[in-house]
C-alpha cells in the first residue's frame, strides 16, 4: 500500500510538466483520456459481441494501448490541426485489428465461459412476469419514454 502510494505520487510529480504543456486542464483530459478509452472500448465491445475474443488478446490490447499516449504529443508537434478525436478513432481501429489478430491467433475460450457473457439474439426478448404490466416492457412505450425524457432534458438545458 505505501509503496504503491509512493510510486503513484512520484509518477504524478514526474508527469505534471507534461500537463502544463496544455493551455487548460480540460484540453489535457480531452486529448489524453480519449486514447485510454479506445482500447477499453475495443476490449469491452469485442468481449460482449464476439465469441472468439480471448483473454490474452484483451490483456495485450489494453497493455499496448497505454503507450498510445505518445500519439497526443506526436499530433501536437507534427499535425497541429488534426482533430485528436479523429486520431483516437484511427487508434481504435488499430487496436481493433490487434485484438482480432491476437484473438484468432490464440486458443479460443471454452463454450461454458462464453455462454453467459456473449450477447445472443435470445437477449432481445424481455421476460414478461405479469400480463397486466406487459405495456411496460413494450419497445414502443420504452422508445416514447426515452424520446420524451431526452427531449425534456434537451429543452430544459438549452
N, C-alpha and C positions, 0 to 999 in steps of 0.2 A: 503494500500500500504506500509506504513512504517513498520507496524507490520509484515507483510509478508516478507518484505525485511530483517528485523532484524532476523526473525525466520530462513530464508534460510541462512543468514550469520552465525548464531550461529550453525546451523546444519552442515554447511560446515567446520567450525572450529573444531567441535567435531568429524567429520568424517575423517579429514585429517590424524590422526595417522593410520587409517585403510589403507589408500592409501600407506603410507610409508612402509607397510609390503611387498609390491611388489617390485621387482627389477626395473621395468620400469613402467611408467605410461601406456604405451601401453598394457602391460600384465594385468594391472588392468582393463582397458577398455575391453579387450578381455574376461576376466574371469567373470567380474561382469555384464556387459551390456547384455551378452548373456542370462542371467536369466531374465532380464527385457523384452527381445524380445519374450521369449517363451509364456507368457500369452497374449501378444498383438497379436501375430500371430494366436494363437488359437481362440481368440475372433473375429479377423478380418475375417479370413477364414471361421470360423463357421458361422458368421453372413451373409456372402455372399453366402455360398453354402447350408445352411440348413434353411428351412422354420420354423422349430420348435425352433430355437435359441431364447432365451428370454433375455430381458434387465436385469432382476435381475441376471441371470446366468453370463452374460457378466460383470456386475459390480463386483460381488463377485469373479469371476475368476481373474479379474485384481487386486482387493484388496488383495486377498490371494496370488497373485503372488509376491508381494513385499517382504514378509518375506523369500522367497526362496533365497535371497542373503546370508543367513547363510550357504547355501549349498557350497558356494565358500570356506568358511573357514573350513567347515567340510571336504571337499575334500582335501584341502591342508594339514590338520593335519592327517586325517585317511587314505586317499588314494592318496598319493602324485603323483603316476604315472598314475592316472586315468585322461583321457582327459576331460577337462571342457566342451567341446562341446558335448561329449557323455552324460555327466551328464545333460546338458541342454536339450538334446533330451529326456532323461528319464523324466525330469521335465515337458517337454512339453506334454508328454504322460499322465502324472498325471493331468496336467491342462486340457487336452482334456477330460479325464474321468470325472473330476469335472464339466466341462462345460456341458457335455452331461447329466450327472445325474441331475444337477440343472435345466437344460432346460426341461427335461422330468418331473421333479417334480414341476415345476411352470406352471402358466397359459400360454397357447400358445398365441403368438401375433396375432392380428387381421389380416384378409386377406388384408385389404387395406394398412396396414403398411408394409406388406411383399411384396406385388406385385411389387413395384418399386425398391426394394433393393436386392432381392434374385435372383441369376443367374438362367436362364432357357434356354432351347435349342433354343428359338427364338432369343437369342442374338448372336448366331453363324453366322447368315446371315448378311452380311454387306449391307446397303442400297445402291442401285445404283441410282445416281441422273442424270448422263449423260452417255449415252451409248458409247460415243466416248472415255471416260476415264475409261471404265469398267476394263481395264487391271490393273489399279492402285489398284483396290480392289481385284485382283486375289490372292488367297492364295499362288500360286506358285511364282508369282512375289514378294510378300512380303517375302516369305521364302528365295528366292535367294538374295534379297536385304539385309536381315538380315544376311545371311551367309557371303556375301561379306563385309559387314560393320564389323562384328566381326572378320572375317579373317584378314582384313586390320589392325584393331586395334591390334590384337594379333601379327601380323608380325611387325608392327611399334614399339610396346612396348617391343618386345622380346629383 
